Amino acid sequence: MTFLPQQVIARKRDGHVLSSDEIAAFVRGATDGSWADYQLSAMLMAIFVRGMTTVETVALTDAMMKSGVVADLSSVKAPKVDKHSTGGVGDKISIHLAPMIAACGVAVPMISGRGLGHTGGTLDKLEAIPGFRVGLSLEEYRERVERVGCALIGQTKDLAPADKKLYALRDVTATVECLPLICASIMCKKLAEGIDALVLDVKFGGGAFMKKKEDARALAQAMVDIGNAMGKPTRALLTAMDQPLGRAVGNALEVAECVECLKGNGPADLMEVTYALGAEMLCLAKVAKDAKDGETRLREVVANGAALKKFYEIVAAQGGGDLDAMPRAKFLKEVRATTGGYVQSVDAMTVALAALRLGAGRVKAEDAVDHAVGFTALVKIGERVAAGDVLAVVHANDEAKLAAAQAEIAKAVVIGDAEVLPVQLVDSVVG
């Protein structure tokens, strides 16, 4: 049956539940150009205003996933589990978690994105490694997952092309903040990877996309429902993002911190979230009987060096070279405390925007990224500092930007007399 665009738009505008065939017609129109941009935009606004049922959202996700190639990883005999984060400041977990999971015998097919705005992108961080190729073909991707147990690549033009078209329109039609559209956009790409199961890190707080915990929970539940409905066991963790994760922000600096994590020297907050996510991945892969067993296995592969070895295997398999040759900033400057006390807060958004202005991120998709700049040695909430102690180290390639970043970090860190307990980052599990 042929559906005219205006008929489908009108039905959603009037609050009707669309059939899977009507939704497929909309997605097909986005993919092959048979729907004009103004019709697609009208449909997006109708969905934004009227919403979608879970059944509709699953149908939308399925149609978007099938708008392109779905990776065939049937030749990979190990269980295949991925992890996705909704993004935060200093969130580099994928880079060290993937080899940890692979070292436990679970394949990790991971297709990631680039940073835009205040959140950093896994691909940008990986490209700080000299020679590292994120633009593998799907066949190269399959071969690396089968041979090494992991591949970390960017979205190819063949995967979920409808999403690329619809996201560009959402960006300019004020329809980004729509739960069904957000869920379908995320899940269609993750489910096209060829995975067996998925763990989601849904962040909330000042440095997250979702500021309120209840909104993050709604997003987590919706994505878990979609994954499970499409036959892929899915679980989500709600994690706090009010201060940067770990002590480094900036591409090469975060990769270096990931290596320290794999050597057993990772910051406590970063490893707390890493182990929680990894344990759930191993449970869904059925190689761990529960989360405690999963964490024990992850700690073992870090302690015996297997995870670090796997990381270097992944880097080599994707053309990466010497990590010591990652770019380094010309100027390093310590930001010191002017008074003593306890760290009350470290504003994640202020730190992120300061890193963005240094050049660590991009405002527009076409902006170049300076892989060397950012911050290290960031203090954490609850730590005691004396006057003159280092709050962070700024890494910059421009002296004027260096001075501005120092001022921003000084503003981001609040020190007071009251003792503060360290923040518990893992709030709850959904699914």
C-alpha positions as CSV (number, residue, x, y, z in Angstrom):
1,M,0.0,0.0,0.0
2,T,1.2,3.5,-0.9
3,F,1.0,6.2,1.8
4,L,0.9,9.8,0.7
5,P,3.2,11.9,3.0
6,Q,0.4,14.4,3.8
7,Q,-1.9,11.5,4.9
8,V,0.7,10.1,7.3
9,I,1.6,13.6,8.6
10,A,-2.1,14.4,9.2
11,R,-2.7,11.2,11.1
12,K,0.1,11.8,13.5
13,R,-0.8,15.5,13.7
14,D,-4.3,14.5,14.9
15,G,-2.9,12.1,17.5
16,H,-3.4,8.8,15.9
17,V,-1.2,5.7,16.5
18,L,0.7,5.0,13.2
19,S,1.0,1.5,11.8
20,S,4.5,0.1,11.2
21,D,3.8,0.4,7.4
22,E,3.1,4.2,7.8
23,I,6.3,4.6,9.9
24,A,8.3,2.6,7.3
25,A,6.9,4.9,4.5
26,F,8.2,8.0,6.4
27,V,11.6,6.5,7.0
28,R,11.8,5.3,3.4
29,G,10.9,8.8,2.2
30,A,13.8,10.2,4.3
31,T,16.2,7.6,2.8
32,D,15.3,7.7,-0.9
33,G,14.3,11.4,-1.1
34,S,10.7,10.7,-2.0
35,W,9.5,12.9,0.9
36,A,10.5,16.5,0.6
37,D,12.4,18.1,3.5
38,Y,9.4,20.2,4.4
39,Q,7.3,17.1,4.7
40,L,9.9,15.3,6.8
41,S,10.1,18.4,9.0
42,A,6.3,18.5,9.4
43,M,6.3,14.9,10.4
44,L,9.1,15.4,12.9
45,M,7.2,18.3,14.5
46,A,4.0,16.2,14.6
47,I,5.9,13.4,16.5
48,F,7.5,16.1,18.7
49,V,4.0,17.4,19.7
50,R,2.0,14.2,19.7
51,G,4.6,11.7,20.9
52,M,4.8,8.0,20.1
53,T,3.8,4.8,21.8
54,T,6.4,2.3,22.7
55,V,5.2,0.1,19.8
56,E,5.5,3.1,17.4
57,T,9.0,3.9,18.7
58,V,10.1,0.3,18.2
59,A,8.8,0.4,14.6
60,L,10.6,3.7,14.0
61,T,13.8,2.3,15.3
62,D,13.5,-0.9,13.3
63,A,12.7,1.0,10.1
64,M,15.7,3.4,10.6
65,M,18.0,0.5,11.4
66,K,16.9,-1.3,8.2
67,S,17.3,1.9,6.1
68,G,20.9,0.8,5.5
69,V,23.1,-2.2,6.1
70,V,22.9,-4.2,9.3
71,A,26.3,-5.5,10.1
72,D,26.6,-9.3,9.8
73,L,28.8,-10.6,12.6
74,S,27.5,-14.2,12.5
75,S,31.1,-15.4,11.9
76,V,32.1,-14.1,15.3
77,K,31.4,-16.9,17.7
78,A,32.0,-15.0,20.9
79,P,29.0,-13.2,22.5
80,K,28.9,-9.6,21.1
81,V,28.0,-6.8,23.5
82,D,28.4,-3.1,23.2
83,K,28.1,-0.1,25.6
84,H,26.7,3.3,24.8
85,S,26.9,6.5,26.8
86,T,24.7,9.5,26.4
87,G,27.7,11.7,26.9
88,G,29.4,13.7,29.5
89,V,32.6,15.6,30.5
90,G,35.7,13.5,30.7
91,D,33.7,10.4,29.7
92,K,36.4,8.2,28.1
93,I,35.2,4.9,29.4
94,S,34.7,3.2,26.0
95,I,38.4,3.4,25.3
96,H,39.6,1.3,28.2
97,L,36.4,-0.7,28.9
98,A,36.3,-2.3,25.4
99,P,39.7,-4.0,25.8
100,M,38.8,-5.1,29.3
101,I,35.6,-6.8,28.0
102,A,37.4,-8.3,25.0
103,A,40.1,-9.7,27.4
104,C,37.3,-11.5,29.2
105,G,36.3,-13.3,26.0
106,V,33.4,-11.1,24.9
107,A,33.5,-9.4,21.5
108,V,32.9,-5.6,21.5
109,P,31.7,-4.2,18.2
110,M,31.6,-0.5,18.9
111,I,30.5,2.2,16.5
112,S,31.0,5.6,18.1
113,G,30.5,9.3,17.4
114,R,32.4,12.6,17.4
115,G,32.2,15.3,19.9
116,L,29.9,18.2,19.3
117,G,29.3,21.0,21.8
118,H,30.4,20.4,25.4
119,T,30.7,16.5,25.1
120,G,33.8,14.8,23.8
121,G,33.6,12.1,21.2
122,T,35.3,8.7,21.4
123,L,36.5,9.0,17.8
124,D,38.2,12.3,18.4
125,K,40.0,10.8,21.3
126,L,41.1,7.7,19.4
127,E,42.4,9.9,16.6
128,A,44.9,11.4,19.0
129,I,46.7,8.1,18.6
130,P,49.1,8.5,15.6
131,G,47.8,6.5,12.6
132,F,44.7,5.1,14.4
133,R,42.0,4.5,11.7
134,V,38.4,4.9,12.8
135,G,37.1,4.9,9.2
136,L,37.1,1.1,8.7
137,S,34.8,-0.4,6.1
138,L,32.2,-2.8,7.4
139,E,34.2,-5.8,6.2
140,E,37.3,-4.5,8.0
141,Y,35.2,-3.9,11.0
142,R,33.9,-7.5,10.9
143,E,37.4,-8.9,10.4
144,R,38.8,-6.9,13.4
145,V,36.0,-8.0,15.7
146,E,36.6,-11.6,14.7
147,R,40.4,-11.5,14.9
148,V,41.0,-9.1,17.8
149,G,37.7,-9.2,19.7
150,C,37.0,-5.5,19.3
151,A,36.7,-2.7,16.7
152,L,36.2,1.0,17.5
153,I,35.0,2.8,14.4
154,G,32.8,5.6,13.2
155,Q,29.4,5.4,11.6
156,T,29.7,4.4,7.9
157,K,27.4,5.9,5.2
158,D,25.8,2.4,4.9
159,L,24.6,2.3,8.5
160,A,21.2,3.8,9.3
161,P,21.4,6.6,6.6
162,A,17.8,7.7,7.5
163,D,19.1,8.8,10.9
164,K,21.7,11.1,9.4
165,K,19.0,12.8,7.3
166,L,16.5,13.1,10.1
167,Y,19.0,14.2,12.7
168,A,20.1,17.1,10.4
169,L,16.5,18.2,10.1
170,R,15.8,17.8,13.8
171,D,18.7,20.1,14.5
172,V,17.2,23.0,12.5
173,T,13.5,22.5,13.3
174,A,13.7,22.5,17.1
175,T,12.7,18.8,17.4
176,V,15.9,17.4,19.0
177,E,14.5,17.2,22.5
178,C,11.9,14.5,21.7
179,L,12.1,11.1,23.6
180,P,10.9,8.8,20.8
181,L,13.2,10.5,18.2
182,I,16.2,10.5,20.6
183,C,15.7,6.8,21.4
184,A,15.2,5.8,17.8
185,S,18.3,7.8,16.7
186,I,20.5,6.2,19.3
187,M,19.2,2.6,19.1
188,C,19.0,2.3,15.4
189,K,22.7,2.8,15.1
190,K,23.6,0.5,18.0
191,L,21.4,-2.3,16.9
192,A,22.8,-2.1,13.3
193,E,26.3,-3.0,14.7
194,G,25.5,-6.7,14.8
195,I,25.4,-7.0,18.6
196,D,23.8,-9.6,20.8
197,A,23.2,-7.3,23.8
198,L,23.7,-3.7,24.9
199,V,24.5,-1.8,28.1
200,L,23.6,1.9,28.3
201,D,25.2,4.6,30.5
202,V,22.5,7.2,30.8
203,K,24.0,10.3,32.6
204,F,22.2,13.0,34.5
205,G,23.3,16.2,36.1
206,G,24.9,19.5,35.2
207,G,27.4,18.1,32.6
208,A,24.9,15.7,31.0
209,F,22.3,15.9,28.2
210,M,19.6,15.1,30.7
211,K,19.9,17.4,33.7
212,K,17.2,15.8,35.8
213,K,17.4,12.2,37.1
214,E,13.7,11.5,36.3
215,D,14.3,12.5,32.6
216,A,17.3,10.3,32.4
217,R,15.3,7.4,33.9
218,A,12.6,7.9,31.3
219,L,15.2,7.9,28.5
220,A,16.9,4.8,29.9
221,Q,13.6,2.9,30.3
222,A,12.5,3.8,26.8
223,M,15.8,2.6,25.2
224,V,15.8,-0.6,27.3
225,D,12.2,-1.3,26.2
226,I,13.3,-0.8,22.5
227,G,16.3,-3.1,22.8
228,N,14.4,-5.8,24.5
229,A,11.5,-5.6,22.1
230,M,13.9,-6.0,19.2
231,G,15.4,-9.1,20.6
232,K,18.6,-7.6,22.0
233,P,18.8,-7.8,25.8
234,T,19.4,-4.3,27.0
235,R,20.2,-2.8,30.4
236,A,20.9,0.8,31.5
237,L,22.8,2.4,34.4
238,L,21.9,5.8,35.6
239,T,25.1,7.7,36.5
240,A,25.8,11.1,37.9
241,M,27.6,13.8,35.8
242,D,28.0,16.9,37.9
243,Q,31.8,16.9,37.9
244,P,34.2,15.7,35.2
245,L,34.7,11.9,35.1
246,G,38.3,11.1,36.0
247,R,41.0,13.7,36.3
248,A,41.6,14.5,32.6
249,V,39.6,16.3,30.0
250,G,40.9,16.6,26.4
251,N,41.5,14.0,23.7
252,A,45.1,12.8,24.0
253,L,45.0,13.5,27.7
254,E,42.0,11.2,28.2
255,V,43.6,8.5,26.1
256,A,46.7,8.6,28.4
257,E,44.3,8.4,31.4
258,C,42.7,5.3,29.8
259,V,46.1,3.6,29.6
260,E,46.6,4.3,33.3
261,C,43.2,2.7,34.0
262,L,44.4,-0.4,32.1
263,K,47.6,-0.4,34.2
264,G,45.5,-0.4,37.4
265,N,46.1,3.3,38.2
266,G,42.8,4.8,37.1
267,P,41.0,7.4,39.2
268,A,38.5,5.9,41.6
269,D,35.4,7.6,40.2
270,L,36.3,6.6,36.6
271,M,36.9,3.0,37.6
272,E,33.7,2.9,39.7
273,V,31.6,3.5,36.6
274,T,33.8,1.4,34.4
275,Y,33.5,-1.7,36.6
276,A,29.7,-1.2,37.0
277,L,29.1,-1.0,33.2
278,G,31.6,-3.8,32.4
279,A,30.0,-6.1,35.0
280,E,26.6,-5.7,33.3
281,M,28.1,-6.3,29.9
282,L,29.6,-9.6,31.1
283,C,26.3,-10.6,32.7
284,L,24.4,-10.0,29.5
285,A,27.1,-12.0,27.6
286,K,26.4,-14.8,30.1
287,V,30.1,-15.1,31.1
288,A,29.5,-13.7,34.6
289,K,26.8,-15.1,36.9
290,D,26.2,-11.7,38.5
291,A,27.6,-8.2,38.8
292,K,30.0,-9.1,41.6
293,D,31.5,-12.0,39.5
294,G,31.7,-9.7,36.5
295,E,33.6,-7.0,38.4
296,T,36.0,-9.7,39.8
297,R,36.8,-10.9,36.2
298,L,37.4,-7.3,35.0
299,R,39.7,-6.6,37.9
300,E,41.6,-9.8,37.1
301,V,42.3,-8.8,33.5
302,V,43.5,-5.4,34.6
303,A,45.8,-6.9,37.3
304,N,47.3,-9.6,35.1
305,G,47.9,-7.2,32.2
306,A,45.6,-8.9,29.7
307,A,43.4,-5.8,29.3
308,L,46.4,-3.6,28.5
309,K,47.7,-6.1,26.1
310,K,44.4,-6.3,24.3
311,F,44.3,-2.5,24.1
312,Y,47.6,-2.5,22.2
313,E,46.3,-5.2,19.9
314,I,43.3,-3.1,19.1
315,V,45.4,-0.1,18.4
316,A,47.8,-2.0,16.2
317,A,44.9,-3.7,14.3
318,Q,43.5,-0.3,13.4
319,G,46.8,1.2,12.3
320,G,47.7,3.0,15.5
321,G,51.3,3.7,16.4
322,D,53.3,4.9,19.4
323,L,51.1,6.4,22.1
324,D,54.1,8.3,23.4
325,A,53.9,10.2,20.1
326,M,50.5,11.6,20.8
327,P,50.4,15.4,20.4
328,R,51.5,17.5,23.4
329,A,50.6,21.1,24.2
330,K,53.2,23.9,24.1
331,F,52.1,25.5,27.3
332,L,51.3,23.8,30.7
333,K,50.2,25.9,33.6
334,E,49.0,24.9,37.1
335,V,45.9,26.4,38.6
336,R,46.4,26.7,42.3
337,A,43.9,27.1,45.2
338,T,43.8,30.6,46.8
339,T,42.3,29.2,50.0
340,G,42.2,25.9,51.9
341,G,39.2,23.7,52.6
342,Y,37.2,20.9,51.0
343,V,36.3,20.8,47.3
344,Q,32.5,21.5,47.4
345,S,31.9,21.2,43.6
346,V,33.7,21.1,40.2
347,D,31.3,22.4,37.7
348,A,31.4,19.9,34.8
349,M,29.8,22.3,32.2
350,T,32.3,25.1,33.0
351,V,35.2,22.7,32.6
352,A,33.8,21.4,29.4
353,L,33.3,24.8,27.9
354,A,36.8,25.9,28.9
355,A,38.2,22.8,27.1
356,L,36.0,23.7,24.1
357,R,37.5,27.2,24.0
358,L,41.0,25.7,24.2
359,G,40.2,23.8,21.0
360,A,39.5,20.3,22.5
361,G,36.0,20.2,21.0
362,R,34.0,21.6,18.2
363,V,31.1,24.1,18.1
364,K,30.2,23.1,14.5
365,A,30.6,19.7,13.0
366,E,33.2,20.9,10.5
367,D,35.5,22.5,13.2
368,A,39.0,21.1,13.6
369,V,40.0,19.6,17.0
370,D,43.3,20.2,18.8
371,H,44.0,16.8,20.3
372,A,46.7,18.1,22.6
373,V,44.8,20.6,24.8
374,G,42.7,20.2,27.9
375,F,43.2,19.6,31.6
376,T,44.8,17.1,33.8
377,A,45.1,16.6,37.6
378,L,41.6,17.9,38.2
379,V,40.6,17.8,41.8
380,K,37.5,15.8,42.9
381,I,34.5,16.7,45.1
382,G,35.3,15.9,48.8
383,E,39.1,16.2,48.5
384,R,40.9,18.4,51.0
385,V,43.1,21.1,49.6
386,A,45.4,23.7,51.1
387,A,46.1,27.2,49.8
388,G,48.6,26.8,47.0
389,D,47.6,23.2,46.1
390,V,47.1,22.3,42.4
391,L,43.4,22.3,41.3
392,A,44.2,21.4,37.7
393,V,46.9,21.7,35.0
394,V,46.0,23.5,31.8
395,H,47.4,22.2,28.5
396,A,47.2,24.9,25.8
397,N,48.7,25.8,22.5
398,D,47.7,29.5,22.7
399,E,48.9,31.8,25.5
400,A,45.7,33.9,25.4
401,K,43.5,30.9,25.6
402,L,45.7,29.5,28.4
403,A,45.0,32.5,30.6
404,A,41.3,32.3,30.0
405,A,41.2,28.6,30.8
406,Q,43.0,29.2,34.1
407,A,40.3,31.7,35.1
408,E,37.6,29.3,34.1
409,I,39.0,26.4,36.1
410,A,39.4,28.7,39.1
411,K,35.7,29.6,38.8
412,A,34.6,25.9,38.2
413,V,36.2,24.7,41.5
414,V,34.4,25.8,44.7
415,I,36.2,25.3,48.0
416,G,34.5,25.6,51.3
417,D,35.0,24.7,55.0
418,A,32.4,22.0,55.2
419,E,33.5,18.4,54.8
420,V,31.9,16.8,51.8
421,L,31.4,13.1,51.1
422,P,32.7,11.8,47.7
423,V,29.9,11.6,45.1
424,Q,28.3,8.2,44.5
425,L,28.2,8.0,40.7
426,V,26.2,4.8,40.0
427,D,22.7,5.6,40.9
428,S,20.6,2.6,39.8
429,V,20.1,-0.1,37.1
430,V,17.2,-0.1,34.7
431,G,16.2,-3.3,33.0
